[in-house]
Amino acid sequence: MAEPLHIVWSRPLPEGAKPSTVTVSQDPAGRWFVSLLCEDPTVQPLPPTTAAIGIDAGLDNLLTLSTGEKITNLRHERRDRARLARAQRELSRKAKGSANRDKARRKVAKVHARIADRRRDHLHKITTRLVRENQTIVIEDLTVRNLLKNHTLARAISDAAWRDFRSMLEYKAQWYGRKLIAVDRWFPSSKLCSTCRAVRDTMPLHVRTWTCDCGINHDRDVNAARNILAAGLAVSACGAGVSPQREPSRTRRSVTKQETRRATVGIPVLSGREDVNGTDHKG
């Protein structure tokens, strides 16, 4: 280039850092990025603390913490859905191969980039706060790929970005000396009473509050977060696992049902046979 480029730095380089790799890239919106790979001596383990938190992921509320706090789901894609639809309609009317179509394509890409940037910024703020405040963080081991097969909720689940949330927690916990524990997805966190440990037969997604036979009234998400925390602390303290073991396929028995029974070993059931629904934790 004949002249220096105008660059907006996302953050200053660490003092004395020497980049080992420089990567130049362009996103579909036409924005250029320069990524510098270097060692950051400022990233050090945080002072240890005794705080621990359980997290239940959802859609009505993005996260519900075992402390009772609920973090709102900002629904970034829904907020820009009208703008995105308008840009996509304009793109569909342009002739293929024309310069106007390329301009329209960039407009669509800019809307997508705006949504992704805002979502990523929100998740970074949440995960950084959780890692700084807690020594132990317990989450559910959700299989987002399978959950996306539910076409009714796929768009909302993608917008929540649970996979990105977990990925950020994993590397930040490693950076700052924190412990991240994932509880098996078959653990009946929503149907288990966090007080008397009894398990209900069913828990439809529309039920947001329920009263146990012991007389305790539960908020569904807060109760689930507390159960997730208790299960994670059990794993941390004694090495016990909440991840059920699968039987060999030669038994010709339903793996799902075997996992369900093993996940509730030692937990009293109120009535009937326990049947964990894999979609129980999405609401």
BAGU-714648 format. One record per residue (C-alpha): residue in one letter; y, x, z. Coordinates in Angstrom, 1 decimal. Each point is the difference from the previous one (the first is absolute). Last residue first. Layout:
BEGIN
  type      c2      c1      c3
     A       Y       X       Z
...
END
This chain:
BEGIN
  type      c2      c1      c3
     G   -24.2   -37.3    28.1
     K    -2.1     2.7    -1.5
     H    -2.2     0.7     3.0
     D    -2.6    -2.7    -0.4
     T    -0.8     0.8    -3.6
     G    -3.3     1.6     0.8
     N    -1.1    -3.1     1.8
     V    -2.1     0.9     3.1
     D    -2.8    -2.4     0.7
     E    -1.0    -0.2     3.7
     R    -2.8    -2.5     0.6
     G     0.6    -3.1     2.0
     S     2.0    -0.2     3.2
     L     2.4     2.1     2.1
     V    -1.4     3.3    -1.0
     P    -0.2     2.8     2.6
     I     0.8     3.5    -1.3
     G    -2.7     2.6     0.8
     V    -0.8     0.5    -3.7
     T     2.7    -1.6    -2.1
     A     0.3     2.5    -2.8
     R    -3.8     0.3    -0.2
     R    -0.3    -3.7    -0.7
     T     2.6     0.0    -2.8
     E    -1.3     3.2    -1.5
     Q    -3.5    -1.6    -0.3
     K     1.5    -3.1    -1.6
     T     1.9     2.0    -2.6
     V    -3.1     2.2    -0.8
     S    -2.0    -3.1    -0.8
     R    -3.7     0.8     0.5
     R    -2.2     1.3    -2.7
     T    -1.4     2.6     2.5
     R    -0.2     2.4    -3.0
     S     3.8     0.2    -0.1
     P     0.0     2.3     3.0
     E     2.0    -1.4     3.0
     R     3.7     0.6     0.3
     Q     1.5     1.3     3.2
     P     3.0    -1.8     1.5
     S     3.3     1.8     0.5
     V     1.1    -0.7     3.5
     G    -1.0     3.4     1.1
     A    -0.2     1.5     3.5
     G     1.5     3.5     0.3
     C     0.6    -0.5     3.7
     A     3.8    -0.1     0.3
     S     1.2    -0.1    -3.6
     V    -2.5    -2.6    -1.2
     A     0.8    -2.2     3.0
     L     3.7     0.5    -0.6
     G    -0.5    -1.2    -3.5
     A    -1.8    -3.2     1.1
     A     2.7    -0.8     2.6
     L     2.8     0.6    -2.6
     I    -1.7    -2.3    -2.5
     N    -0.5    -2.6     2.6
     R     3.7     0.1     0.9
     A     1.0    -0.2    -3.7
     A    -2.2    -3.0    -0.4
     N     1.5    -1.8     3.0
     V     3.5     0.7    -1.4
     D    -1.0    -1.4    -3.4
     R    -1.6    -3.2     1.3
     D     2.5    -0.8     2.7
     H    -2.3    -0.8     2.9
     N     0.0    -2.7     2.7
     I    -2.1     1.0     3.0
     G    -2.0    -2.7     1.6
     C    -3.4     1.7     0.3
     D    -1.3    -2.3    -2.7
     C     2.4     1.7    -2.4
     T     3.2    -1.6    -1.3
     W     1.1     0.5    -3.6
     T     3.1     1.0    -1.9
     R     0.4     0.8    -3.7
     V    -2.7    -2.2    -1.4
     H     0.6    -0.3    -3.8
     L    -2.3     2.9    -0.6
     P    -3.0    -1.8     1.4
     M    -1.6     1.5     3.1
     T    -3.7    -0.9     0.4
     D    -2.7     0.4     2.7
     R     2.3     1.4     2.7
     V    -0.9     3.3     1.7
     A     0.3     0.5     3.8
     R     1.6     3.3     1.2
     C     1.5    -1.7     3.2
     T     3.6     1.3    -0.5
     S     0.2     1.3    -3.6
     C    -1.7    -3.1    -1.3
     L    -1.8     0.9    -3.2
     K     0.5    -2.1    -3.1
     S     2.8     2.0    -1.5
     S    -1.5     3.5     0.7
     P    -3.5    -0.9    -1.3
     F    -0.9     3.7    -0.9
     W    -1.3    -0.2    -3.6
     R     3.0     2.1    -1.3
     D    -1.1     3.0     2.1
     V     2.7     1.4     2.2
     A     2.0     2.9    -1.4
     I     1.3     2.5     2.5
     L     3.1     2.2    -0.5
     K     0.7     2.7     2.6
     R     3.4     1.8     0.1
     G     0.7     3.7    -0.5
     Y     3.3    -0.3    -2.0
     W    -1.2     1.0    -3.4
     Q    -3.5    -1.6     0.2
     A     1.5    -3.3     1.2
     K     2.5     0.2    -2.8
     Y    -2.8     0.5    -2.5
     E    -2.1    -3.0     1.1
     L     2.9    -2.4     0.8
     M     1.4     0.5    -3.5
     S    -3.4    -0.7    -1.6
     R    -0.5    -3.1     2.2
     F     3.3    -1.5    -1.1
     D    -0.6     0.8    -3.6
     R    -3.3    -1.9     0.2
     W     1.6    -3.0     1.7
     A     2.5    -0.3    -2.8
     A     1.4    -3.5     1.1
     D     0.9    -0.7    -3.7
     S    -3.6     0.6    -1.1
     I    -1.2    -2.5     2.7
     A     2.5    -2.6    -1.1
     R    -1.1     0.3    -3.7
     A    -3.7    -0.1     0.9
     L     0.3    -3.0     2.3
     T    -1.2    -2.8    -2.3
     H    -1.9     2.3    -2.2
     N    -2.3     1.1     2.8
     K    -1.4     3.1    -1.8
     L     2.8     1.9     1.6
     L    -1.8    -0.1     3.3
     N    -2.8     2.0    -1.4
     R     2.3     2.9    -1.1
     V     1.9    -0.3     3.3
     T    -3.1     1.0     2.0
     L     1.5    -0.2     3.5
     D    -0.9     2.5     2.6
     E     2.1    -1.6     2.8
     I     2.5     2.0     1.9
     V     0.3     2.0     3.2
     I     2.8     2.4     0.8
     T    -0.3     2.5     2.8
     Q     2.8     2.3     1.2
     N     2.7    -2.6    -0.6
     E     3.8     0.0    -0.4
     R     0.5     2.6    -2.7
     V    -2.9    -1.2    -2.1
     L     1.1    -3.6     0.1
     R     3.6     0.8    -0.9
     T    -1.1     2.2    -2.9
     T    -2.3    -2.8    -1.2
     I     2.7    -2.7     0.1
     K     2.7     2.1    -1.7
     H    -2.3     1.2    -2.7
     L    -1.3    -3.5    -0.7
     H     3.5    -1.3    -0.5
     D     0.9     2.8    -2.4
     R    -3.1    -0.5    -2.0
     R     0.6    -3.7    -0.4
     R     3.6     0.6    -1.0
     D    -1.0     2.6    -2.6
     A    -2.9    -2.1    -1.4
     I     2.2    -3.1    -0.5
     R     2.8     2.1    -1.6
     A    -2.5     1.8    -2.2
     H    -1.4    -3.3    -1.2
     V     3.5    -1.3    -0.9
     K     0.7     3.3    -1.8
     A    -3.2    -0.2    -2.0
     V     1.0    -3.5    -1.2
     K     3.3     1.3    -1.1
     R    -1.7     3.0    -1.7
     R    -2.1    -2.3    -2.0
     A     3.1    -1.9    -1.2
     K     1.5     3.3    -1.2
     D    -3.2     0.9    -1.9
     R    -0.1    -3.5    -1.5
     N     3.6     0.4    -1.2
     A    -1.0     3.3    -1.7
     S    -2.6    -1.8    -2.0
     G    -3.7     0.8    -0.1
     K    -1.1    -3.6     0.8
     A     2.7    -2.5    -0.6
     K     1.7    -1.3     3.2
     R    -0.7    -3.5     1.3
     S    -2.6     1.1     2.6
     L     2.4     2.6     1.5
     E     2.6    -2.7     0.7
     R    -2.7    -2.1     1.7
     Q    -1.0     3.0     2.1
     A     3.5     0.6     1.2
     R     0.4    -3.6     1.0
     A    -3.3     0.1     1.9
     L     1.0     3.2     1.8
     R     3.3    -1.5     1.1
     A    -1.7    -3.2     1.2
     R    -2.6     2.0     1.9
     D     2.4     2.3     1.8
     R    -0.3    -1.5     3.4
     R    -3.7    -0.8    -0.5
     E    -0.7     3.7    -0.8
     H     1.7     1.2     3.1
     R    -1.8    -2.3     2.4
     L     1.9     1.1     3.1
     N    -3.1    -0.5     2.2
     T     1.5    -0.1     3.5
     I    -1.3     2.3     2.7
     K    -1.4    -1.9     3.0
     E     0.2     1.3     3.5
     G    -2.6    -1.2     2.5
     T    -0.8     3.4     1.4
     S    -3.3     0.0    -1.9
     L     2.1     0.2    -3.2
     T     0.1    -2.5    -2.8
     L     0.7     1.4    -3.4
     L     1.2    -1.5    -3.4
     N     0.6    -3.4     1.6
     D    -0.9    -3.0    -2.1
     L    -2.2     2.4    -2.0
     G    -2.0     1.9     2.6
     A    -1.0     3.3     1.5
     D    -1.1     0.2     3.6
     I     1.1     3.2     1.8
     G    -1.1     1.3     3.3
     I     2.3     2.4     1.9
     A    -0.5     2.9     2.4
     A     2.6     1.7     2.3
     T    -1.2     2.9     2.1
     T     2.3     2.6    -1.6
     P    -0.3     3.4    -1.4
     P     3.1     1.9    -1.2
     L     0.1    -0.1    -3.8
     P    -2.0     2.3    -2.2
     Q     2.2     2.1    -2.3
     V     1.6    -0.6    -3.4
     T     3.1     2.2     0.2
     P    -1.9     2.9    -1.6
     D    -0.1    -1.8    -3.4
     E    -2.1     1.9    -2.5
     C     1.0    -0.6    -3.6
     L    -0.7    -2.2    -3.0
     L     3.2    -1.0    -1.9
     S     0.0    -3.3    -2.0
     V     2.5    -0.5    -2.7
     F     0.4    -3.6    -1.1
     W     1.4    -1.6    -3.2
     R     0.7    -3.7    -0.2
     G    -0.8    -1.8    -3.2
     A    -1.3    -3.2     1.6
     P    -3.6     1.0    -1.0
     D     0.2     3.0     2.3
     Q     0.9     3.6    -1.1
     S    -1.5     3.2     1.4
     V     1.0     3.6     0.8
     T    -2.3     1.9     2.4
     V     1.0     3.2     1.8
     T    -2.7     1.9     1.9
     S     0.2     2.7     2.6
     P     3.4    -0.9     1.3
     K     1.5     2.6     2.3
     A     1.2    -1.4     3.3
     G     2.5     2.0     2.0
     E     1.6    -3.0     1.5
     P    -1.9    -3.2    -0.9
     L     1.2    -1.5    -3.2
     P     2.7    -2.7     0.3
     R    -0.9    -3.6    -0.4
     S    -0.2    -2.6    -2.9
     W     2.2     2.3    -2.0
     V     2.0    -1.7    -2.8
     I     0.2     2.3    -3.0
     H     2.6     0.1    -2.7
     L    -1.2     2.5    -2.5
     P     1.5     3.5    -0.5
     E     1.5     0.6    -3.4
     A    -1.3     1.4    -3.3
     M    -3.5    -1.2     0.8
END
